Amino acid sequence: MSPSVQQMDIQPQLHVQTGVQTPEATPKAAAKPREYPVQPGPSGSWQWQEDRVPLEIEVCLDPSSTADIGEIRAAVAAHLSSKTLFQQDGPVTLEEGENTFIESNVESITIVDTPATSQPQAFRAPLLFWQIDLRLHVFQLNEEGGAEADDNPDDISSYKEWELPSRDFHQVWESLVYDTDIKQRLLRYAQSALLFSDRGVNTALISWNRVVLLQGPPGTGKTSLCKALAQKLAIRLIDRYPHSVFVEVNAHSLFSKWFSESGKLVSRLFARIIEMVEEEDCLVFVLIDEIESLTSARKAAVSGSEPADAIRAVNALLTQLDGLKRYPNVIVLTTSNICEAIDLAFVDRADIKAHIGNPSLRARLHIIISCIGELQRAGIILEDVELPEPHLAAALADSVDGHVGTDMDEAQTKAAAALLQVAQECDGFSGRTLRKLPFLAHACLQEAHAQMGPRYPPALPGTLAMITAFGAAVNAEKGDRSALYG
Ligand SMILES: Nc1ncnc2c1ncn2[C@@H]1O[C@H](COP(=O)(O)OP(=O)(O)OP(=O)(O)O)[C@@H](O)[C@H]1O
């Protein structure tokens, strides 16, 4: 809803919203009650919104910062009030010496999760500070990677845990490109589920399990999406849950060769999970990748081809998962490559069953543009052409020849047309294969250069040369595939 002049505050001031509101501090006490609640706030709580444009801003603290979060929040809010902001994802930069307090305590300030748009920034109206409903999320990343469980000395461990928000999962959310609103849908679902639990909604009347199932072909980002969702929620809900933990269960190790040990491993794993979820201010995410491996073990056991221990262990795991339902602060995330192989009893438990497919032309273009942008940023290729903004991928995909604006010069038009062609040729590639292309393309370029002989000293490739090399890498990948699979 766009703000009107009449709705302006007389005293211009930023409206800063933070984290979950406690029941006492909720809506009705808000200054300007409206007739209906508009949408859940950043933490899933229903709030009476004023007519401002919501802007989610993540403030990542420097690892060495010990500053008070409240002071940081106030300093960043004051700083942003002097800036021209746009409703577009991206970093908010600081000039050197502009604000030494922020500079010495903050690693990055980033606008995130703005609605999808196909408009170039130049055509968008800037937001004035009184128009913004500023939602600041201040956090510090945990630098200590994942810790393996030491419960299975003879084999790979049965789970790994991370304290969130973790450096390992930083910016994974932003790197995943889908042209459906799957990311926002998962975020909204998880926020609603946690809100229902937090408010003690009666599960006999309204049923939900806090179980998500993502299904789709390999390399489409399912595992990454689970990790990114957990990280995002840990950041969004930091005021309500100061601690968040991500537990990645290694289903293969639970049900591998040590079947007689499996039951014990499942018990130990859940004893650890229960220990965490019993802390009310700790939000716990449990990821079980390739969930079909559990249920297929059960099916095989029924048909007599797996030991009875396997069936006991799988049943124990499903029972334990059911037991987690009574804790309000846990979300179970599962993935599968083969939907048909999943036990129906499990599919039924999942509240959200989302199919994640290979990227569409628009998503492929977006991914390829972001890859080439990264090569430019890292100085691996020349920054000689301004690439189309990645969010223009949709318009570019719909264009015939890569022309997406009247102000494109010849080099930009050529680059856009070449990008479009490469993206069209990658039909059927997974996100994982697309993210590998820059590396393959660089190797292709080096090979071509070596063939030119020693008279040509290596020079930094230009952007267009790199896009052309992407085309060669795509053909090489297709050749490898047909050699492998016929
Ligand atoms: N839609 C996408 N957008 C951007 N990157 C993607 C996308 N899909 C996959 N990737 C890239 O592929 C990598 C592998 O993804 P991930 O392992 O999460 O896929 P997966 O679906 O869980 O695969 P598998 O089923 O084989 O375990 C990610 O790190 C990410 O860089």
The ligand as an SDF file (V2000), in Angstrom:
LIG
                    3D

 31 33  0  0  0  0  0  0  0  0999 V2000
   17.9680  -22.9910   -7.9670 N   0  0  0  0  0  0  0  0  0  0  0  0
   19.2420  -22.8070   -7.6970 C   0  0  0  0  0  0  0  0  0  0  0  0
   19.7640  -21.5760   -7.6980 N   0  0  0  0  0  0  0  0  0  0  0  0
   21.0580  -21.3750   -7.4620 C   0  0  0  0  0  0  0  0  0  0  0  0
   21.9430  -22.3410   -7.1470 N   0  0  0  0  0  0  0  0  0  0  0  0
   21.4780  -23.5990   -7.1090 C   0  0  0  0  0  0  0  0  0  0  0  0
   20.1180  -23.9020   -7.3790 C   0  0  0  0  0  0  0  0  0  0  0  0
   19.9590  -25.2290   -7.2630 N   0  0  0  0  0  0  0  0  0  0  0  0
   21.1440  -25.7400   -6.9220 C   0  0  0  0  0  0  0  0  0  0  0  0
   22.0710  -24.7790   -6.8350 N   0  0  0  0  0  0  0  0  0  0  0  0
   23.4810  -24.9600   -6.5080 C   0  0  0  0  0  0  0  0  0  0  0  0
   23.7490  -26.3440   -6.4570 O   0  0  0  0  0  0  0  0  0  0  0  0
   24.4280  -26.7090   -5.2480 C   0  0  0  0  0  0  0  0  0  0  0  0
   23.9470  -28.0650   -4.7870 C   0  0  0  0  0  0  0  0  0  0  0  0
   22.6590  -27.9590   -4.2150 O   0  0  0  0  0  0  0  0  0  0  0  0
   22.0900  -29.0000   -3.1430 P   0  0  0  0  0  0  0  0  0  0  0  0
   23.1310  -29.9650   -2.6920 O   0  0  0  0  0  0  0  0  0  0  0  0
   21.3940  -28.2100   -2.1130 O   0  0  0  0  0  0  0  0  0  0  0  0
   21.0380  -29.7660   -4.0500 O   0  0  0  0  0  0  0  0  0  0  0  0
   20.1410  -30.9920   -3.6930 P   0  0  0  0  0  0  0  0  0  0  0  0
   18.8760  -30.7910   -4.4510 O   0  0  0  0  0  0  0  0  0  0  0  0
   20.0320  -31.1650   -2.2230 O   0  0  0  0  0  0  0  0  0  0  0  0
   20.9810  -32.1800   -4.3230 O   0  0  0  0  0  0  0  0  0  0  0  0
   20.9260  -33.7400   -4.0030 P   0  0  0  0  0  0  0  0  0  0  0  0
   19.5040  -34.1440   -4.2020 O   0  0  0  0  0  0  0  0  0  0  0  0
   21.8540  -34.3200   -5.0140 O   0  0  0  0  0  0  0  0  0  0  0  0
   21.4050  -33.8880   -2.5960 O   0  0  0  0  0  0  0  0  0  0  0  0
   24.1170  -25.6020   -4.2700 C   0  0  0  0  0  0  0  0  0  0  0  0
   25.2090  -25.3280   -3.4700 O   0  0  0  0  0  0  0  0  0  0  0  0
   23.8300  -24.4060   -5.1490 C   0  0  0  0  0  0  0  0  0  0  0  0
   25.0160  -23.6610   -5.3170 O   0  0  0  0  0  0  0  0  0  0  0  0
  1  2  1  0
  2  3  1  0
  2  7  2  0
  3  4  2  0
  4  5  1  0
  5  6  2  0
  6  7  1  0
  6 10  1  0
  7  8  1  0
  8  9  2  0
  9 10  1  0
 10 11  1  0
 11 12  1  0
 11 30  1  0
 12 13  1  0
 13 14  1  0
 13 28  1  0
 14 15  1  0
 15 16  1  0
 16 17  2  0
 16 18  1  0
 16 19  1  0
 19 20  1  0
 20 21  2  0
 20 22  1  0
 20 23  1  0
 23 24  1  0
 24 25  2  0
 24 26  1  0
 24 27  1  0
 28 29  1  0
 28 30  1  0
 30 31  1  0
M  END
$$$$
